Amino acid sequence: MSGSVHQGKDGTVFIGWYDPIAKKQTKIYRDRRGEKFYTKKQAKKALATMQSEVERGQFDIRLYKNQTSPVVEYLYQWYEIEAPNWAPATAKGYQSYIKNHLAPYFRRSNLALHEIRLTHLKMLLNGLNSIGGAPLSGKMKFNIMACLHTCLDYAWRDGEISAIPPFPKKREYQMQKKTVEWLPEDRQAKVFLHIPEEHQPIFRWMQMHARRPAEAMALRREDYQKGVFYVRRSISANRVVEVTKTGMEHVTPMVDAFIPYLDQALRAPIVSQFLFTHARSRSEGKRYTHGVLNRIWKEACEVVGEDIGLYSGTRHSRACQLLNEHGLSLTDVRTVLDHADLRSTEKYAQTTVARKKELMEGRVIRLPNTGTDKA
């Protein structure tokens, strides 16, 4: 078995060991907890641990040389390899999670990749309290842990670990499902009255077709053909990406009421590959940005006393209107939204407050065998 304990002329105790990474003999002065050897007994105990780890195929010399945590090193290595395959926003988020949360924890824990257990993951989760003084939401904690899970999944597929450790159950993240905010058609119409005419096409497209702002900003003229919009692109971290959020192309027939707004967009004097443009944009092709769209929407909302975000005021609102005001089924709305799973659509099926009050007060009578209500 390799390795031997020595004591120098100055009394320093160390382990002589062959470093497979540097491919040369090296001296180890500390155990894996970072404690210095003061006696040969301490060093022999550490040597026995090292030899045992070699036999199990779990030895990592970096744990004894007080170098960067192997887990932290692997996290950054994984990020560098995989980041080009992610959307820019995903890469930016993962980079932040590693730098601000995962790396600090694993530097303190001094664990090897294969040693991560459920207990360590629960300790990590319990320590995710804040960043910059602001408390982290349950969703943010879930995202951070999901980043680590994705890395460990890669490590398992790469042969670095034999199994992915179990993660805390979803209920432990204390995520509370929020009620979907939406505007009824009459209130939404009042907001649209205060959106400047030059910006009407892009807002009407989102509202009438229940599509995402990022898809509207990335839509090109070539994506419209004979009454159909082919939604193939999106915006991520303010960059155009050649894929949608779902990774699918969404074939969206044009609503007839949108025809005059399409004509307005196509007649725009700006020469651009993008369908929706505005003259003061600084982006490539004079396309819209999230910042511009949100500002225009917020200003229109303030005029009529509404306080709702752009996504909720357009896509979410249209879905809820179709269900709660037009009486479409969940399956029908799922088709409109292009949801792969009906559960994604169910969050929009909310009874209005007025309707709920009627039911609570017993002022709604259900007619027998008709399935209709009569107040």
N, C-alpha and C positions, 0 to 999 in steps of 0.2 A: 504494500500500500504506500502511495507517495506521501511526502511531507515529513518534516522532522522539526523538533523543537531545539532552539539554540539560545545561548546567552552571550552577548557581546562583551568585550573587555570593559565597556562602560556600564555593564550591568543590565543593559537593555535586553528584554526577552522578546523573541520573535519566532515565527514559524517559517521555515524554508519551504517554498512550494513552487511547483512549476505552473506558470500562468499560461493557460491554453490560448488566451486571447493575444497576449503579447509574444507568446512562443519563446519564453525564456524564464529562468529561475527568478523568483521574486521573494521579498520579505513581507510578512504580514504581522503587523504590530497590534492589531485590535480584533476582538471578536465581532460577530455580525451585529451586535447592539452598539458597537462603536466604543466599547470599553477597552482601555489599554491593558496589555499584559504586564503585571508586576511580578508574577511568579511563574515558574515553569509549570506548576500545577494548573494554573489558569490556561496557559497555552496548550497543554496536553488535552484539556477538556474541549477546547475549541477545535483542536486537530481531530479529535475523535468525531466531533459533529461534522466536520468537513468531509472526513472519509466516509461517514455514513451517508451523507448527501450524494457523494460520488457514486456509491453503490446503488442508490435509488434513482440515479440519473437526474438529480435535482440540484446539483452543485452550481453555484454562480459566484465566481470569485469577486465580482463587483460588490457583493454584500460585505466582504471582509476588507476590501481595500478602501472603504469609505468613499467610494465614487458615487456618481449620480445613481439614484434609485433605479433598479432594473425596470420597474413598472413605468416610471416616468420616462425613461429612455425609450421603452417600447411604445408608449403612447405617442411620443413625438415622431418616432420612426413610422408608425402606422399612419399618422396624420400626413406625413410627407408623401407616402406611397398612395394613399387613397384620396386625398383632397382633390386631385384633378378630376376624379370621377363624380364629385358631388356638385350640387348647385352652389353658386358662390355664397348664398345666404347660409346654407348648411355648413360649409367650410368655415365661415366666419364665426358661426355659433359654436362649433366644436372647438375651434382654436381658443375661444374665450373660456369654455368649460374646462379645458385642460389647463390653461394657464392660471385661472383664478380659483379653481376648486379641486380638480383631480390631482394635479402635480403637487400642490402644497401638502395634501393629505398623505400621499404615498411617499413623499420625501421624509415625512415624520415617522411613518410606519415601518420603514426599512423592510418591506416584504419583497419576496420574489413573485413573479407572475403566477406561478403554480400554487403559491401559498395563500392566495386570496380566498377567503371563506365568507359565508353569509354573515358571520359576526363582524368581520371587517367592513363589509358593505353596509351593515346597519349603523356602525359607528360613523362611517362616511356620511350616510344620509342624515343622521342626527346632528352632524356638525355643519350641515348646509343651512346656516341660519340667515346670513345676510351677505351683501356685497356693497361696499361703500356706505354702510350704515343702514341700508334699506333691506327689510326682510324679504326673503325669497318666497315666491308663491309655490304651492304644491306642484303646479305644472312645470315651473322652472326646475325644481328639484328632480322631477321625473325626467325632464330632458337631459339633465346632467348625468343621471344614472343610466339613461338610455345610451348616451354617448359612450360610457364605459362598457356597457353591455355589447355594443357594436364592435368595440375594439377587442373585447375578449372572444367574441364570436370569430373575428378574423384570426386571432391567435390560435383558437381551436382548429380552424380550418387550415391554418398554416403549420400545424403540428407542434406549436410551442407549448400548449397545455393539452391535457388528456380530456378535460371536460370544462364546461362553463359553470361556475358556481351558481347556486340559486340566488336570486335577487330578492330584496324585500317585496312583499305583496303590494299590489296597487293601492290598497286601502291605507297603507302606512305612509303614503305621500300626502294624505289629507287634501286631496283635490276635490273641490266642490264644483259640481256642474252648474254653470251659470245659465240663467234664463236667456234665451236668444232675444236680443233687442231687434225690434222691427217697427216699421212705420206702416200704418194702414194706407191705402191708396190715396185717400183724400188729403192726408197730412203730407204724404210724400210729394203729391202734385204741387202743394204750396211751396215746398223746398225748390222744386225744379223751376218754378216761375222766377226764382231769383238767381238762377245760374245764367251767366251772360250767354247771349246767343251764340257767340263764336265757339263756346265750349259745350254746347248742347249735344252734338253728335256722340261724343265719347261717353257722356253720362247717360244718354238715352240708350246707347247700345248695351251698357252694363245693366241698366234697369230692365229693359224690355227682354233681353235674352238671358238674364240671370247669370252673367259671366263675371269672372274675377277682374279686379282692376289691373292686375299684372298682365292678364291676357289681352285686355283692351289696349294697353300701352304698347304691347309687342305685335299687335295685329298689323299685317302688311296688306297693301293693295292686292297683291297676288293671291292673298288668302280668301278673297271674295270671288266666287265664281257662280254665275247663273242662279242667284237667289240663295246661295249657301255660303256660310262662313266656315272655313276650315281652321280651327284654333289649334295651332301647332307649337306656339312659342309662349314664353313667359318672361317675366323680369325677376331676377334674383340679385339682391345686393346692388340694385341699380344698374344691372347689366342684362342685356338680352341673352337668354339661353334658348337653345334650339329644342326645347322640350317643355311640356306643360307640367304643372305641379303633380299630376297623377301619372305622368309618363305616357299618356295616351293622347291621340289626336281626337278632338271633339268636333263632330260634324254638327253645326248649328244652323238650321234653316232661318232665314231672315223673317222677322215679324213684319207684316205688311205696313204697320204704322211707322216703321223705321225708314221707309223708302225716302221721304223728304230729307231726313237727316243724313242718309247715305249720299244722296245727291249733293248735299252741302259739303260733306267731307271730300268727295271726289272733285268738287269744283275749287277746292282750296288752292290759292296761288302758289303755295309752297311746293317745290319739287322734292319729293321724298318717297322712300320705299314704304313708309308707314302710312296707314290709312288715316289715323287721327294725329293731327299736328297742331301746333300753335306757334305763332310768329315769334314770341319772346323766349322760346325754349332754347336752352344752351346744350341740350343733349344731341346726340347724333341723329341726323334726319329730322330734327325739330320735333321729336316725339315728346309725349308727356312723361312726367316723373311722378312718383308717389307723393313727393312734397307738394308739387303744384296741384294735383288732383285733390289732395286732402285740404289744402288751403281754400280752394274754390268751394268745395263742399261745406267746409266749416263756416265760411262767410255767409253762404246761402242759408244754412241752418240757423245761424244767429239772428238773421232778419225775422224769421218766423217763430223763434223761440224753441227750436228743437235742439237736442243735445244727443247726437248719435253719430257714430263713425261712418266712414264711407262704405266699407264692406257691409256693415249691418244695414245701412240705409239703402243699399242697392240689391245685392245678391240675396242676403238674408231676408230683406223685406219682400222681395218678389216671391221667394219660396213660401213665406208665411201668408202672403196675400192669396196665392194660388190655392193653398190648403184651407185657410180660414175664411176667406171672403168669396172665393170662386168655387169652392167645394170640390176641388180636384182630389183624387185619392193619393195616398202616399206613393203608390207605384207610378202614377202619372207624374208626380213632382220629381220622383227619382229619375225618370226619363229626361225631364227638362234639365235637371242639374247634372246629369251624367254621373251619378253616384254609383260606385261599384257595389256598395253594400246598402241595403235598405235601412240599416241602423243609422247611417249617416244622415238620412232624410228625416228620421223620426223626431229629431230635436226640434223640427219646425212645426210639428203638429201640436200647437199649444192653444188652449181655449183662451179667448180674449177675456179680459177682466169683466167686462159688461156681461158677457155670456155666463161666466162663472157665477156672478152675483145672481143672475136670474135662476140658475140651477139651485143655488144655496137657499134662495127664498121660496123655492117651489112655484115660481111663476111660469114655468114652462110645462105644458101638457103634451105628452107623447100620444098621438092618435093611434089606436089599435090597428095593427097589421099594415100600417103605411110607412112606418119608419120616419115620419115627418113630425116636426114640432109645431105647436101652436101656442102663442103667448096668451 
